[in-house]
Amino acid sequence: MITRRTVLALLATVALPTRLFAAAGEPAFWEKQIADGKLPPLAERLPKTPRVINVAAMGRQPGKYGGEVRMLIGSAKDIRLMTIYGYARLVGFDEALKIEADVLESFETVEDRIFTFHIREGHKWSDGTPLTSEDFRYCWDDVLNNEKLSPAGLPTALVMDGEAAKFEIIDERTVRYSWSTPNPDFLQKLAGAQPMVVVMPSTYLKQFHEKYQEEDKLKALMKEERVKKWSQLHMRMARSYRPENPDLPTLDPWRNTTPLPAEQFVFERNPYYHRVDENGLQLPYIDKFVLSVSSSALIPAKTGTGESDLQATGIDFVDYTFLKDSEKRYPAKVLLWKKTQGSRLALLPNLNCSDAVWRALLQDVRVRRALSLAIDRTEINKAVFYGLTKESADTVLPESPLFRPEFANAWVAHDPEQANALLDEAGLTKKDSDGIRILSDGRAAQIVVETAGESTLETDVLQLITDYWQKVGISLFIRTSQRDTFRSRAVGGEIIMSMWFGIDNGVPTASMNPGQLAPTADDQLQWPVWGLNYLSHGEMGQAPDLPAAVELTELLQRWRHSAEDAERTEIWSRMLSIYTDQVFSIGIVNASLQPILVAKKLRNVPDTALYGFDPTCYFGVYKPDTFWIEQEA
């Protein structure tokens, strides 16, 4: 159990006297604003007890202020990467994936039921307004519990068996959330790549709320933003995960300064950021990130021609040879980090598809197992990944303490004979003159596999799978569409099967939520309708009726009530066993490598690391606020 005593003891070992902050010197970036009286000096901008990051203890070099980093993004929506990369959270994961206080000075828990949060004295939002318990209260009372702003109700991590959290303000710097039963999910959701929001800059946002703003002024603001409802106005101005509003105060290391529409977004350092290094320098070291919008198809080429200083998104292993060759022409290096996904690519049979014949077949485990057994993963590994990946079901990686070889080996052996036998058992015994099986309604057994078309890797692998499935009497047709269209079609039941990534978090611990193995969200492409039902507390979608999926949901509920590591481990093990044995997603290979292009002037980027959205937040847990630029002499 994490206690306040433990956390405060750790803080005591790294506390720095306030006088060091002034002695450490200001970033040159702020000299004019300070001289003009627009910004107070550093000692007045920092919290009384800032979070101290001992960069040397991380095995890296304490840095210097200054410089900018260029990155390429596929669309304006990808500015959310700065929220993920910056990774400032109330609590967050360290590199060992343990929870630690970050924005919070400390926290304490009782039986995973009662969570008391302590705010740093003097901590401020990026506009200089104080961070206090009022910001938590505003979010709880006026946003999360406001039907107009949160029509779907509270996030699932704030509700246990229908019991909403009890929220209390203890004092100006202390708040508490409590339930009558354990809620092991609460801190994990706050630490996530897309964190659950429980605190908002109330001073700024109240001007967009009907409870606090005069009606005529609110109407004027609505007219200015071209929206018809004040709730739409508030949602737009309050969006923090995708920070499109430059005026929205933030706690992140960098803040967006560019309004929409734009082809280039400039993120500048937050003058009130709460972290410092061991020498008293305020983080981040880097002054600016400049994100330029480019066609996704052109990102690899532009990256390889020196247009990016730090690039991971938009490039893939298929680009590695080209990018590596560019090292000869540009001052950059290409690293390889291991992806954390349970499978680099996975086939996701839509068990909720609207086609009744295919829905019945895909809900038959024999069909899912047959489709998996028909695939020659060894050939895919050699032909597409140069033999550098691991043939595996969609499951956790050996780096996870929950890994078992039987999970990885479930139904992945290349066995066309057994695949044929299983399809026969499932009733697909008739074939046409081309050897393609005939469905019960007389159609040929053709599966349209849809992808978002964001990588040639997907189509390369699917071309090979087309041949494998042809040999067991299943015809495969590939269709690509835009990501948003792709996902909406899946929820609407129009997609029979899709190709996407495997489970996001392939390196979980027992204390992390196993919800990725059960129907919990509408973006889970193998059961989006069941996931929507869970997400909406039963208000939308449909509850699962397949026994194995029902059991996964029940096990997830057990985990959410658990308070002991042994019980959580047992639940995880059972869920992984069911998920892989039932082949709810058809994994191909995992332990694949992600190229990371880094300009040689950029320091402190780890040579090797784990790369994934959840839980490492891509670069996030490696603290990009400690990356720095070695300036030319």
C-alpha positions in Angstrom: 0.0 0.0 0.0 1.3 3.5 -0.8 1.1 5.7 2.2 1.6 9.4 2.7 4.5 8.7 5.1 6.4 6.8 2.4 5.8 9.5 -0.2 6.8 12.3 2.1 9.9 10.4 3.1 11.0 10.2 -0.5 10.2 13.9 -1.0 12.4 14.8 1.9 15.4 13.1 0.3 15.2 15.3 -2.8 14.0 18.6 -1.4 15.9 21.7 -2.5 16.1 25.0 -0.6 14.2 27.8 -2.4 17.3 29.9 -2.6 18.7 27.5 -5.2 15.9 28.3 -7.6 17.0 31.9 -7.9 20.6 31.0 -8.0 20.1 28.5 -10.8 19.2 31.2 -13.2 16.3 32.0 -15.5 15.6 30.5 -18.9 16.7 33.2 -21.4 13.3 32.6 -23.0 11.6 34.6 -20.2 14.2 37.4 -19.7 12.2 40.1 -21.6 8.8 39.2 -19.9 10.5 39.3 -16.5 12.2 42.6 -17.3 8.9 44.1 -18.5 7.1 42.9 -15.3 4.9 40.5 -17.2 6.3 37.5 -15.3 7.5 37.2 -11.7 11.0 35.7 -11.1 11.5 32.0 -10.9 11.4 31.6 -7.2 7.9 33.1 -7.2 6.7 31.0 -10.1 7.6 27.6 -8.6 5.6 25.8 -5.9 7.1 26.0 -2.4 8.1 22.4 -2.8 8.6 21.7 -6.6 9.1 18.2 -7.8 12.8 17.5 -8.0 13.9 15.3 -10.9 17.4 13.9 -10.3 18.5 13.6 -13.9 21.9 12.2 -13.1 20.3 9.4 -10.9 18.3 8.5 -14.0 21.7 7.7 -15.8 21.4 10.9 -17.9 23.1 14.2 -18.0 21.7 17.3 -16.4 20.9 19.8 -19.2 20.8 23.4 -20.2 18.0 25.7 -21.2 17.1 26.6 -24.7 16.3 25.5 -28.3 13.4 24.1 -30.2 12.5 20.7 -31.4 10.7 20.1 -34.7 8.3 17.2 -35.2 5.9 16.1 -37.9 2.3 15.2 -37.3 -0.3 13.6 -39.7 -3.2 16.0 -38.8 -4.0 18.9 -36.4 -5.6 16.3 -34.1 -2.1 14.9 -33.4 -1.3 17.9 -31.2 -2.6 15.6 -28.5 0.8 14.0 -28.7 2.2 16.9 -26.6 -0.2 16.0 -23.8 1.0 12.4 -24.0 4.7 13.2 -24.4 4.7 15.9 -21.7 3.2 13.4 -19.2 2.4 15.8 -16.3 -0.2 13.9 -14.2 -1.6 14.2 -10.7 0.0 10.8 -10.3 2.1 9.0 -12.9 4.1 6.0 -13.7 7.9 6.0 -13.4 10.1 4.0 -15.7 9.5 0.9 -13.7 5.8 1.5 -14.1 5.2 2.2 -10.4 2.8 5.0 -9.4 4.3 8.2 -7.9 3.1 11.6 -7.0 3.7 14.2 -9.7 1.5 17.3 -9.9 0.4 16.4 -6.4 2.9 16.9 -3.6 1.7 13.6 -2.1 -1.2 11.3 -1.7 -2.3 8.7 0.7 -4.7 5.7 0.4 -6.7 3.6 2.8 -7.6 0.1 1.6 -7.8 1.4 -2.0 -11.1 3.0 -0.9 -10.1 6.4 0.4 -7.7 8.6 -1.6 -6.5 11.9 -0.1 -4.6 14.3 -2.4 -2.3 17.0 -1.2 -1.7 20.0 -3.6 1.7 21.7 -3.6 1.7 25.1 -1.9 2.0 27.9 -4.4 1.5 25.6 -7.4 0.1 27.6 -10.4 -1.5 27.0 -13.7 0.4 28.2 -16.8 -1.4 31.6 -16.7 -0.3 32.2 -13.1 -3.6 31.5 -11.3 -3.3 29.2 -8.2 -4.0 25.5 -8.4 -6.3 24.9 -5.4 -9.0 22.5 -4.2 -11.6 24.8 -5.9 -10.3 23.5 -9.3 -11.1 20.0 -8.2 -14.5 21.1 -6.8 -15.4 22.9 -10.0 -14.6 19.8 -12.1 -16.6 17.5 -9.8 -19.7 19.7 -9.2 -20.0 21.8 -12.3 -18.6 19.5 -15.0 -18.6 15.8 -14.1 -22.0 16.1 -12.3 -23.6 18.5 -14.8 -25.9 16.6 -17.3 -25.3 19.2 -20.0 -21.5 18.8 -19.9 -21.3 15.1 -19.0 -24.5 13.6 -20.5 -23.0 10.0 -20.3 -22.5 10.5 -16.5 -19.4 10.0 -14.5 -16.4 8.1 -15.9 -16.5 4.4 -15.0 -13.5 4.7 -12.7 -15.5 7.1 -10.5 -18.4 4.7 -10.1 -18.3 1.4 -8.1 -21.4 -0.8 -8.5 -23.5 2.2 -9.0 -21.9 4.1 -6.1 -20.4 7.4 -7.2 -17.3 8.7 -5.4 -17.8 10.8 -2.4 -15.9 14.0 -3.0 -14.7 16.2 -0.1 -12.7 19.4 0.3 -10.6 19.1 3.4 -8.9 22.5 3.0 -7.6 24.8 0.2 -4.8 22.3 -0.7 -6.4 18.9 0.2 -9.2 16.9 -1.4 -10.5 13.4 -0.9 -12.3 10.8 -3.0 -13.8 7.8 -1.3 -15.9 4.7 -1.9 -17.3 2.0 0.4 -15.5 -0.7 -1.6 -11.9 -0.8 -3.1 -11.4 1.1 -6.3 -7.9 0.0 -7.6 -8.7 1.6 -11.0 -8.7 5.2 -9.7 -5.0 6.0 -9.6 -4.3 4.0 -12.8 -6.8 6.1 -14.8 -5.3 9.4 -13.5 -1.9 8.1 -14.6 -3.0 7.0 -18.1 -2.0 8.3 -21.5 -5.4 9.8 -21.9 -6.0 10.6 -18.2 -9.3 10.9 -16.5 -9.9 14.6 -15.8 -10.7 15.5 -12.2 -9.2 18.9 -12.0 -9.8 22.0 -14.3 -8.7 25.6 -14.3 -11.8 27.0 -12.7 -10.9 30.7 -12.8 -10.6 30.6 -16.6 -13.5 28.2 -17.4 -16.2 29.8 -15.2 -16.6 32.5 -17.9 -18.0 29.8 -20.2 -20.4 28.2 -17.7 -24.0 29.3 -17.3 -23.8 29.0 -13.5 -21.1 31.7 -13.3 -21.4 33.9 -16.4 -24.0 36.6 -17.2 -26.4 35.5 -19.9 -25.7 38.2 -22.4 -21.9 37.8 -22.1 -22.3 34.0 -22.5 -24.4 34.5 -25.6 -21.7 36.8 -27.0 -19.1 34.2 -26.4 -21.2 31.5 -28.1 -21.7 33.8 -31.1 -18.0 34.4 -31.3 -17.2 30.7 -31.3 -20.2 29.9 -33.6 -21.9 27.4 -31.3 -25.6 27.2 -30.3 -25.3 25.8 -26.8 -23.2 27.0 -23.9 -22.3 23.4 -23.2 -20.7 23.1 -26.6 -18.8 26.3 -25.9 -17.5 25.0 -22.5 -16.5 21.6 -24.0 -14.5 23.3 -26.8 -12.7 25.7 -24.5 -12.0 23.1 -21.8 -10.5 20.4 -24.0 -7.2 19.6 -22.5 -6.2 16.2 -24.0 -6.2 17.7 -27.5 -5.2 21.3 -26.6 -6.7 23.3 -29.4 -7.5 26.4 -27.2 -4.2 28.4 -26.7 -5.9 30.3 -23.8 -6.7 27.2 -21.7 -4.3 27.2 -18.7 -2.4 23.9 -18.4 -0.1 22.1 -15.9 1.9 20.5 -18.8 5.6 21.3 -19.5 4.7 23.0 -22.8 1.5 24.9 -23.8 0.0 25.4 -27.3 0.2 29.0 -28.6 -1.4 28.4 -32.0 -5.2 28.6 -32.6 -6.9 26.5 -35.2 -6.8 26.3 -38.2 -3.1 26.0 -38.7 -0.5 23.9 -40.5 2.1 24.5 -37.8 1.7 24.5 -34.0 4.1 26.1 -31.6 4.2 24.8 -28.0 6.2 27.0 -25.6 7.5 26.2 -22.2 5.2 26.7 -19.2 6.6 29.4 -17.0 4.9 27.9 -13.9 5.8 24.2 -14.5 6.3 22.4 -11.2 9.5 20.4 -11.8 13.1 21.3 -11.4 16.4 19.3 -11.8 18.8 18.6 -9.0 20.7 21.8 -9.8 17.6 23.9 -9.4 17.0 24.5 -13.1 13.3 24.7 -13.9 12.2 22.1 -16.4 11.6 21.7 -19.2 15.0 22.4 -20.6 13.7 22.8 -24.2 11.9 26.1 -24.9 9.7 25.1 -27.9 8.3 22.2 -29.8 7.2 23.0 -33.3 4.7 20.5 -34.8 4.2 20.7 -38.6 1.2 19.0 -40.2 2.1 16.8 -43.1 0.5 14.1 -45.2 0.9 10.8 -43.2 2.3 9.2 -46.4 5.1 11.8 -46.6 6.2 11.7 -42.9 8.8 8.9 -43.4 10.3 10.7 -46.4 10.4 14.1 -44.7 11.8 12.5 -41.5 14.6 10.9 -43.6 15.5 14.3 -45.2 16.1 16.2 -42.0 12.8 17.8 -41.4 12.3 16.4 -37.9 14.4 16.4 -34.7 12.4 13.8 -32.8 10.1 11.4 -34.7 8.3 8.2 -33.8 4.8 8.7 -35.0 4.2 8.3 -38.7 7.2 6.1 -39.2 7.4 2.3 -38.9 9.8 -0.6 -39.0 9.3 -0.8 -42.8 11.0 2.7 -42.9 14.0 1.6 -40.8 16.4 0.9 -43.7 15.7 4.2 -45.4 15.9 6.2 -42.1 19.1 4.4 -41.1 20.7 5.3 -44.4 19.8 9.0 -43.8 22.2 9.0 -40.9 24.9 9.4 -43.5 23.5 12.7 -44.8 21.9 14.3 -41.7 23.1 14.8 -38.1 20.6 12.3 -36.7 20.6 8.8 -35.3 17.9 6.1 -35.5 17.1 4.1 -32.3 15.0 1.0 -32.0 12.6 0.7 -29.1 10.5 -2.4 -28.3 6.8 -1.9 -28.9 4.5 -2.7 -25.9 1.5 -3.9 -27.9 0.3 -7.5 -27.4 0.5 -7.9 -31.1 2.1 -5.6 -33.7 -0.9 -6.2 -35.9 -4.0 -8.2 -35.0 -7.1 -9.3 -36.9 -10.2 -8.4 -34.9 -13.3 -10.4 -35.8 -16.3 -8.1 -35.1 -18.6 -10.3 -32.9 -21.2 -7.5 -33.1 -21.3 -7.2 -36.9 -24.8 -6.6 -38.4 -24.4 -9.5 -40.9 -26.3 -12.2 -39.0 -24.6 -15.1 -40.8 -21.1 -13.8 -40.2 -21.9 -12.7 -36.6 -22.9 -16.3 -35.8 -19.8 -17.7 -37.4 -17.4 -15.3 -35.7 -19.0 -15.9 -32.3 -18.1 -19.6 -32.9 -14.7 -20.1 -31.3 -13.9 -22.9 -33.8 -14.0 -20.4 -36.6 -11.7 -17.9 -34.8 -9.3 -20.7 -33.9 -9.3 -22.0 -37.5 -8.5 -18.5 -39.0 -5.6 -18.2 -36.5 -4.2 -21.7 -37.2 -4.3 -21.1 -41.0 -1.8 -18.2 -40.7 1.9 -18.9 -41.2 3.4 -16.5 -38.7 7.0 -17.7 -39.2 6.8 -16.7 -42.9 5.3 -13.3 -42.0 8.0 -12.7 -39.4 10.8 -13.5 -42.0 9.2 -11.8 -45.0 7.9 -8.6 -43.3 9.9 -8.2 -40.1 13.3 -9.7 -41.1 12.8 -12.3 -38.4 13.2 -9.7 -35.6 9.8 -10.2 -34.0 8.2 -13.0 -32.0 5.3 -15.1 -33.4 2.6 -14.9 -30.8 -1.0 -14.7 -29.8 -2.2 -11.2 -28.8 -1.1 -11.2 -25.2 1.3 -9.7 -22.7 5.1 -9.7 -23.3 7.8 -11.5 -21.4 8.6 -8.1 -19.8 5.3 -8.4 -17.9 5.3 -10.3 -14.6 1.9 -11.8 -15.8 3.5 -13.5 -18.9 3.1 -17.2 -19.5 4.3 -19.1 -22.5 1.0 -20.9 -23.0 -0.7 -17.5 -23.5 1.7 -16.6 -26.3 1.4 -20.0 -27.9 -2.4 -20.3 -27.9 -3.6 -21.3 -31.4 -0.6 -19.8 -33.3 1.0 -23.0 -34.7 0.6 -23.1 -38.5 -1.8 -26.0 -39.0 -4.0 -25.8 -42.1 -5.2 -29.4 -41.6 -6.6 -28.6 -38.1 -8.0 -25.3 -39.5 -9.9 -27.1 -42.2 -11.3 -29.6 -39.7 -12.5 -26.9 -37.4 -14.2 -25.0 -40.2 -15.9 -28.3 -41.3 -17.1 -28.8 -37.7 -18.5 -25.3 -37.7 -20.8 -26.3 -40.6 -18.8 -24.8 -43.5 -18.5 -28.0 -45.4 -19.7 -27.0 -48.9 -17.3 -25.4 -51.4 -17.6 -23.7 -54.8 -15.5 -24.6 -57.8 -12.7 -22.4 -56.6 -12.5 -24.2 -53.3 -14.1 -21.3 -51.4 -16.6 -22.4 -48.7 -20.3 -21.6 -49.0 -22.2 -19.8 -46.2 -25.6 -21.0 -45.0 -27.3 -18.4 -47.2 -25.5 -19.4 -50.3 -22.9 -16.7 -50.4 -19.2 -17.4 -50.8 -17.2 -17.2 -47.6 -15.5 -13.9 -48.2 -14.3 -11.8 -45.3 -13.7 -8.1 -46.0 -10.9 -7.0 -43.7 -10.9 -3.3 -43.2 -7.9 -1.1 -42.1 -7.3 2.5 -41.5 -4.7 2.4 -44.3 -2.1 4.2 -42.3 0.7 1.8 -43.0 1.8 -0.4 -45.9 2.7 -2.9 -43.2 -1.0 -3.8 -42.8 -1.5 -4.5 -46.5 1.8 -6.4 -46.8 0.7 -8.8 -44.0 -2.9 -9.1 -45.3 -1.6 -10.0 -48.8 0.2 -13.0 -47.2 -2.9 -13.9 -45.1 -5.0 -13.9 -48.2 -3.0 -16.8 -49.5 -3.1 -18.7 -46.2 -6.9 -18.4 -45.9 -7.5 -19.3 -49.5 -6.0 -22.7 -48.7 -8.7 -23.3 -46.1 -11.5 -22.1 -48.2 -11.9 -18.5 -47.0 -11.6 -15.6 -49.4 -10.1 -12.3 -48.0 -10.7 -8.9 -49.5 -8.9 -5.8 -48.2 -10.6 -2.4 -47.8 -9.0 0.8 -46.4 -10.8 3.8 -45.1 -10.0 6.9 -42.9 -9.6 6.2 -39.2 -12.7 8.0 -38.0 -14.9 6.4 -40.7 -13.3 3.0 -40.0 -14.2 3.2 -36.3 -17.8 4.5 -36.8 -18.4 1.7 -39.3 -17.2 -0.8 -36.8 -19.6 0.4 -34.1 -22.4 0.5 -36.7 -21.8 -3.2 -37.4 -20.8 -2.6 -41.0 -17.3 -4.1 -40.5 -17.0 -7.9 -40.4 -13.3 -7.9 -39.5 -10.6 -5.3 -39.1 -6.8 -5.1 -38.8 -5.5 -3.0 -36.0 -3.0 -3.3 -33.2 -3.3 -5.9 -30.5 -3.9 -5.1 -26.8 -2.4 -1.7 -26.0 -0.6 -2.6 -22.8 1.6 -5.6 -23.2 3.6 -5.0 -20.1 1.0 -4.8 -17.3 1.3 -5.5 -13.7 -1.5 -7.0 -11.6 -2.3 -3.6 -10.2 -3.2 -2.3 -13.7 -6.8 -2.5 -15.0 -7.3 -5.7 -17.2 -10.2 -3.9 -19.0 -8.4 -4.3 -22.3 -9.3 -8.1 -22.1 -13.0 -7.5 -21.7 -15.7 -5.5 -23.5 -15.2 -2.1 -21.9 -15.1 0.5 -24.8 -16.7 1.2 -28.1 -13.3 1.5 -29.8 -12.5 -2.2 -29.1 -13.1 -3.4 -32.7 -13.9 -7.0 -31.8 -16.9 -6.1 -29.7 -17.7 -2.4 -30.0 -21.4 -2.7 -29.2 -20.8 -4.7 -26.0 -18.0 -2.2 -25.1 -20.4 0.7 -25.6 -22.8 -0.9 -23.2 -20.2 -1.1 -20.5 -19.0 2.5 -21.2 -22.5 3.9 -20.9 -23.4 2.0 -17.7 -25.9 0.0 -19.7 -27.6 3.0 -21.3 -26.4 2.3 -24.9 -25.3 -0.7 -26.9 -26.0 -4.3 -25.8 -24.7 -6.4 -22.9 -22.6 -9.4 -24.0 -24.4 -12.7 -24.3 -21.4 -14.9 -25.3 -20.5 -16.9 -22.1 -16.7 -16.3 -22.4 -17.2 -12.5 -22.9 -19.6 -12.5 -19.9 -17.1 -14.2 -17.8 -14.4 -11.7 -18.7 -16.7 -8.9 -17.7 -17.4 -10.6 -14.4 -13.7 -11.1 -13.7 -13.1 -7.5 -14.4 -15.7 -6.6 -11.8 -13.9 -8.9 -9.4 -10.6 -7.1 -10.1 -12.2 -3.7 -9.6 -13.3 -4.9 -6.1 -10.0 -6.5 -5.2 -7.6 -5.2 -2.6 -4.9 -7.8 -2.6 -2.1 -8.4 -5.2 -2.5 -12.1 -5.1 -6.2 -11.9 -6.0 -5.5 -9.4 -8.8 -2.8 -11.7 -10.2 -5.1 -14.7 -10.2 -7.8 -12.6 -12.0 -5.4 -11.4 -14.6 -4.1 -14.9 -15.2 -7.7 -16.2 -15.7 -8.6 -13.4 -18.1 -5.4 -13.8 -20.2 -6.2 -17.6 -20.4 -9.7 -17.0 -21.6 -8.8 -14.2 -24.0 -6.0 -16.2 -25.7 -7.8 -19.5 -25.7 -11.0 -18.0 -27.2 -8.9 -16.0 -29.8 -11.0 -12.8 -29.4 -8.2 -11.1 -31.4 -6.0 -13.0 -33.8 -2.4 -11.9 -32.9 0.4 -12.2 -35.5 3.7 -11.2 -34.0 4.8 -9.0 -31.1 8.1 -7.7 -29.6 8.4 -5.6 -32.8 10.7 -2.7 -33.0 9.8 1.0 -33.4 12.3 3.3 -35.1 12.9 6.6 -33.2 14.7 9.3 -35.1 16.7 11.7 -32.9 18.7 14.7 -33.9 22.3 14.3 -32.7 22.0 17.6 -30.8 19.1 16.3 -28.7 20.4 14.8 -25.5 18.9 12.4 -22.8 16.7 10.3 -25.2 17.2 6.7 -24.0 19.0 4.4 -26.5 16.6 1.5 -25.6 13.2 1.7 -24.1 9.6 0.4 -24.3 7.4 2.2 -26.8 3.6 2.3 -26.6 0.6 4.4 -25.9 -0.3 2.7 -22.6 1.3 2.7 -20.1 4.6 4.3 -21.2 2.9 7.2 -23.1 5.4 6.8 -25.9 8.2 9.1 -24.6 6.2 10.2 -21.5 7.6 8.0 -18.7 11.1 8.8 -19.9 10.5 12.5 -19.0 10.9 14.6 -22.2 11.1 17.7 -20.0 14.6 16.4 -19.2 15.6 16.1 -22.9 17.9 19.0 -23.9 19.6 20.5 -26.9 23.4 20.9 -27.1 23.8 24.3 -28.7 26.4 24.8 -31.3 29.5 26.7 -30.2 
